[in-house]
Amino acid sequence: MSTYYLTSDLRKKLKKPVGLLIRGSFKETMRKLKRIVEEEKPVKIIAVGDRVSLNLVKNGLFPHLLIVDNKIMRRRVSPILISVNRTFRVKNPPGTITTEALSTIEEALKQDYRTKIVVEGEEDLLTLAAVLYAPEKSFVVYGQPREGIVVVKVTKEKKAEAANILKSMRKTSKS
């Protein structure tokens, strides 16, 4: 079992959106996202974060994969009620990506049904794993605190970028 740790340099870099930042209120961002989804018809939609997942569901955009930690802005919230075919639970401490989380996301994205991953710890960095394992032409959507949402259109280039960030993280192994 390995764990990837965020370095201070990467922390600064990852504060910037890794995709298209859609600014505005929840209502405005969802309206704009719906239009993009209708135009581009993504293969899959992956939501990372409780607020984004909830807003997508409330607006009729049902993600194929929801990655949540039952917290919004580090405050505990009620679990999102959405019908899923399978729920996984993983441990992923803040500022890390565990190999358990990586392999679970990879497995979930191979499925053709709706899946939810409930993270004990923090789900923020798992956006990278979602980009890495999602099929090309998928959308990975996450929140940009106090600004809006970010839509990452999964391409070969975005996958390579996610892989490079993962390689840049400090890695430790446990037996």
TORDRENPA-527947 format. One record per residue (C-alpha): residue in three letters; chain; x, y, z. Coordinates in steps of 0.2 Angstrom, whole numbers. Example, Ala and Ser with C-alpha at 12.3 -4.5 7.8 and 13.67 -1.06 7.14 Angstrom:
BEGIN
residu:chaine:east:north:up
ALA:A:62:-22:39 .
SER:A:68:-5:36 .
This chain:
BEGIN
residu:chaine:east:north:up
MET:A:0:0:0 .
SER:A:7:17:-5 .
THR:A:2:35:-1 .
TYR:A:6:50:-12 .
TYR:A:8:66:-2 .
LEU:A:5:84:-8 .
THR:A:21:94:-7 .
SER:A:20:113:-3 .
ASP:A:25:117:-22 .
LEU:A:11:106:-28 .
ARG:A:-1:113:-16 .
LYS:A:1:131:-23 .
LYS:A:0:124:-41 .
LEU:A:-16:115:-37 .
LYS:A:-25:130:-30 .
LYS:A:-27:135:-48 .
PRO:A:-41:127:-58 .
VAL:A:-35:112:-69 .
GLY:A:-50:114:-81 .
LEU:A:-63:127:-86 .
LEU:A:-68:138:-71 .
ILE:A:-87:143:-72 .
ARG:A:-89:157:-60 .
GLY:A:-106:162:-52 .
SER:A:-119:156:-40 .
PHE:A:-124:138:-39 .
LYS:A:-139:142:-50 .
GLU:A:-128:151:-64 .
THR:A:-115:138:-64 .
MET:A:-127:123:-66 .
ARG:A:-136:132:-80 .
LYS:A:-119:135:-89 .
LEU:A:-114:117:-85 .
LYS:A:-130:110:-92 .
ARG:A:-128:119:-108 .
ILE:A:-110:112:-110 .
VAL:A:-116:95:-106 .
GLU:A:-130:96:-120 .
GLU:A:-117:103:-132 .
GLU:A:-103:91:-129 .
LYS:A:-112:75:-123 .
PRO:A:-98:69:-111 .
VAL:A:-95:50:-110 .
LYS:A:-96:51:-91 .
ILE:A:-98:64:-78 .
ILE:A:-88:62:-62 .
ALA:A:-92:74:-48 .
VAL:A:-79:76:-34 .
GLY:A:-86:85:-18 .
ASP:A:-102:85:-9 .
ARG:A:-108:102:-14 .
VAL:A:-105:99:-33 .
SER:A:-112:82:-32 .
LEU:A:-128:88:-23 .
ASN:A:-130:103:-36 .
LEU:A:-128:91:-51 .
VAL:A:-141:79:-44 .
LYS:A:-153:93:-39 .
ASN:A:-151:100:-57 .
GLY:A:-155:83:-66 .
LEU:A:-136:80:-71 .
PHE:A:-134:63:-63 .
PRO:A:-115:59:-62 .
HIS:A:-109:41:-66 .
LEU:A:-97:43:-51 .
LEU:A:-99:53:-36 .
ILE:A:-84:55:-24 .
VAL:A:-89:63:-8 .
ASP:A:-83:64:10 .
ASN:A:-100:69:18 .
LYS:A:-92:86:22 .
ILE:A:-94:104:14 .
MET:A:-80:116:18 .
ARG:A:-74:103:31 .
ARG:A:-91:103:40 .
ARG:A:-100:87:42 .
VAL:A:-116:86:31 .
SER:A:-129:73:28 .
PRO:A:-125:60:15 .
ILE:A:-132:64:-3 .
LEU:A:-147:54:-6 .
ILE:A:-146:47:-24 .
SER:A:-149:30:-30 .
VAL:A:-132:21:-35 .
ASN:A:-129:3:-40 .
ARG:A:-113:2:-29 .
THR:A:-105:11:-15 .
PHE:A:-87:10:-11 .
ARG:A:-78:16:5 .
VAL:A:-60:21:5 .
LYS:A:-48:30:17 .
ASN:A:-39:45:10 .
PRO:A:-31:57:23 .
PRO:A:-31:76:19 .
GLY:A:-17:81:7 .
THR:A:-14:63:1 .
ILE:A:-20:51:-13 .
THR:A:-19:33:-7 .
THR:A:-17:18:-18 .
GLU:A:-33:11:-11 .
ALA:A:-42:27:-17 .
LEU:A:-33:26:-34 .
SER:A:-38:8:-37 .
THR:A:-56:11:-31 .
ILE:A:-58:25:-43 .
GLU:A:-51:15:-57 .
GLU:A:-63:1:-54 .
ALA:A:-78:12:-52 .
LEU:A:-75:20:-69 .
LYS:A:-74:4:-78 .
GLN:A:-92:1:-73 .
ASP:A:-107:6:-83 .
TYR:A:-118:10:-68 .
ARG:A:-119:24:-56 .
THR:A:-107:22:-42 .
LYS:A:-103:32:-26 .
ILE:A:-86:33:-17 .
VAL:A:-87:38:1 .
VAL:A:-70:44:7 .
GLU:A:-65:44:25 .
GLY:A:-53:59:26 .
GLU:A:-53:71:11 .
GLU:A:-58:69:-7 .
ASP:A:-51:85:-15 .
LEU:A:-35:77:-23 .
LEU:A:-45:63:-30 .
THR:A:-50:74:-44 .
LEU:A:-33:69:-51 .
ALA:A:-37:51:-50 .
ALA:A:-54:54:-58 .
VAL:A:-45:63:-73 .
LEU:A:-32:49:-74 .
TYR:A:-45:35:-75 .
ALA:A:-60:42:-84 .
PRO:A:-63:39:-102 .
GLU:A:-58:52:-114 .
LYS:A:-72:65:-117 .
SER:A:-78:63:-100 .
PHE:A:-81:78:-88 .
VAL:A:-74:78:-70 .
VAL:A:-83:92:-61 .
TYR:A:-77:99:-44 .
GLY:A:-80:115:-34 .
GLN:A:-68:130:-33 .
PRO:A:-72:137:-16 .
ARG:A:-80:154:-17 .
GLU:A:-78:155:-35 .
GLY:A:-89:142:-44 .
ILE:A:-86:125:-52 .
VAL:A:-72:118:-63 .
VAL:A:-75:107:-77 .
VAL:A:-61:96:-83 .
LYS:A:-63:89:-100 .
VAL:A:-54:73:-100 .
THR:A:-41:72:-114 .
LYS:A:-24:63:-117 .
GLU:A:-16:79:-112 .
LYS:A:-26:81:-96 .
LYS:A:-23:63:-92 .
ALA:A:-4:66:-94 .
GLU:A:-5:81:-83 .
ALA:A:-13:71:-69 .
ALA:A:-1:57:-71 .
ASN:A:14:70:-70 .
ILE:A:7:78:-54 .
LEU:A:5:61:-46 .
LYS:A:23:57:-50 .
SER:A:28:74:-43 .
MET:A:20:70:-26 .
ARG:A:31:62:-12 .
LYS:A:27:44:-11 .
THR:A:29:32:4 .
SER:A:25:13:5 .
LYS:A:19:3:19 .
SER:A:20:-16:19 .
